Amino acid sequence: MLYQLTGKEKMMEKNKEQELAAIRKDLKEMIVRDLSLEDINPADIKDDEVLFGEGLGLDSLDAVEIVVLLQRNFGMEVKNMDQGKEIFHSIDTMAHFVYENKNKAS
């Protein structure tokens, strides 16, 4: 027997996806603006695109700036750099980190 979501669960899932979409948009705009990526349009960054190395091409100095951006704009701290590598993999992984930690704090 398959489990079906209740109306409330469906609404919560829809709200989560809407909130994640807004966080992804904010992250893309912040990265382009604050890392001075003039040649990149935020809308052109794919949610699952690798941000460092072969992907978007960010480097370790950009990682430090992203830590500051997360702290300044979302009140999030990344203290464990192994965890940071996972979080900073893509826009999507950062958005989930922000969403999950924001909701823990509220």
PASEKOL-746171 format. One record per atom (N, C-alpha, C): y, z, x. Coordinates in steps of 0.001 Angstrom, whole numbers, plus 500000, padded with zeros to 6 digits. Atoms other than C-alpha are relative to their C-alpha. Layout:
N
YZX/...
//
This chain:
106
498821500000500838/500000500000500000/501245500000500885/498775500101499227/503391499034501388/501031501008499504/498919499070500342/506231501523501498/501243499187499684/498767500694500363/509332500294499693/501164500971500090/498801499180499878/512790501580500410/500581500311498625/499306499642501232/514554503462497653/501389499376500033/498635500538500056/517994502349496503/500917500677500996/499168499250499060/519618505094498564/499686499604501441/500390500400498642/517619504133501688/500505498591500327/499491501361499788/518583500468501248/501499500022500281/498559499904499808/522252501415500961/500316500604501376/499777499386498687/522024503656504054/499727499001501121/500335501005498992/520376500852506038/501094498927500068/498920500992500042/523063498382504908/501259500562500661/498835499361499379/525815500840505892/499829500098501507/500271499914498560/524161501352509288/500247498647500659/499824501336499421/524065497599509917/501467499588500016/498572500322500034/527704497214508861/500743500771501095/499346499194498974/528742500046511148/499645499499501404/500403500560498701/526719498630514061/500738498693500279/499274501266499826/528351495214513506/501446500268500415/498616499652499645/531810496824513665/500071500544501425/500025499457498639/530882498723516854/499803498871501003/500233501143499100/529531495519518466/501290499203500192/498742500753499936/532780493708517624/501017500737500863/499066499190499203/534877496555519067/499627499981501476/500451500003498601/532765496682522238/500318498668500677/499726501320499424/533073492926522812/501491499832500287/498550500137499818/536846493017522324/500494500888501141/499589499086498921/537241496043524628/499587499465501360/500495500499498712/535110494516527371/500831498810500462/499215501181499618/536961491195527326/501422500396500386/498608499592499750/540395492841527156/500110500883501249/499814499002498948/539903495781529522/499370499622501339/500567500482498736/537765493985532118/500647498679500421/499235501216499696/540207491043532110/499111498763500119/500876501172500022/537598488437531205/500689498896499197/499144500951500713/540225485832530260/499269498747499529/500685501245500340/537775482914530173/498953500174498906/501052499718500969/535528484597527599/500611500430498677/499614499613501355/536027484823523854/499001501068499545/500930498950500430/534567488084522466/498915499498499055/500968500526500971/532860486138519669/498884499193500677/501003500791499292/530970484075522291/498951500860500705/500973499104499369/529186487129523709/498907500300498977/501124499737500904/525740487345522140/499665501485500036/500318498577500098/524664490780520937/498916500425500991/501117499651499119/521498490661523080/500143499413501411/499764500593498682/523039488913526109/500042501093501076/499987499067498881/522388490677529406/501417500028500564/498604499877499580/525739492033530577/500192499884501503/499852499967498541/525080492388534319/499141498933500661/500772500989499250/523863489926536935/500069498631499362/500108501374500496/522662486619535523/500601499798498611/499463500139501358/523924487327532005/501491499741500014/498544500122500066/527628487898531466/500627500059501385/499524500000498619/528004488500535198/500805501222500401/499273498791499630/529430492016535198/499356500634501236/500512499349498788/529065494137538348/500156501512499900/499992498533500018/528935497824539323/501392500574499728/498648499523500312/532728498204539189/500286499887498502/499861500156501449/532637496874535636/499244501117499270/500785498921500614/529948499470534834/500806501289499968/499165498802499946/532286502246535943/501094499914498940/498944500186501000/535040500820533747/499441500149498581/500614499870501326/532645500617530772/499736501470499681/500189498558500200/531788504309531250/501314500618499513/498681499483500384/535519505071531032/500371499528498589/499692500532501337/535915502811527967/499230500735498905/500795499273500985/533076504533526131/500541501410499797/499461498644500067/534559507908526953/501341500015499258/498651500037500579/538115506972525990/499999499577498529/499949500568501344/537356504971522836/499020500612499005/501022499478500898/534256506666521449/499651501467500270/500321498619499662/534155510094523117/498584500175500512/501382499977499517/530767509228524659/499976500135501515/500174499875498554/529620510255528118/498610499543500384/501276500418499433/526887508610530142/499922500663501367/500085499245498753/525916511071532860/498809499571500851/501220500399499307/522435509828533762/500041498486500235/499850501434499713/522704506465535535/498750499195499666/501197500721500460/519073505570534759/500121499689498519/499746500210501414/519943506020531110/501104498954499828/498902500960500053/523144504057531764/499524498569500141/500540501363499832/521150501034532937/499420499485498697/500563500403501289/519317500983529611/501116499783498968/498908500079500973/522474501603527566/500843498755500231/499111501114499662/524505498928529386/499294498653500086/500746501259499923/521808496259529121/500690498886499210/499385501011500870/523575494454526253/500988500675499052/499097499475501029/526205494841523554/499188500775498962/500830499364501018/523412495718521139/499527501388500442/500466498687499540/522034498563523285/501159500989500079/498830499108499981/525548499971523768/500403500400498585/499626499700501384/526281499730520034/499068501050499402/500946499006500507/523102501650519189/500262501371500633/499683498737499337/524007504309521772/501215500658499340/498785499466500625/527481504727520262/499679500487498589/500329499646501384/526126504766516694/499184501295499945/500885498833500031/523370507292517400/500719501264500456/499314498814499493/525587509641519385/501185500397499132/498890499706500911/528524509364516994/499475500768498794/500567499353501176/526293510372514117/499390501356500324/500459498670499580/524846513282516112/501150500982500016/498820499139499889/528350514614516619/500613500323498639/499366499751501306/529349514316512957/499147500832499088/
//
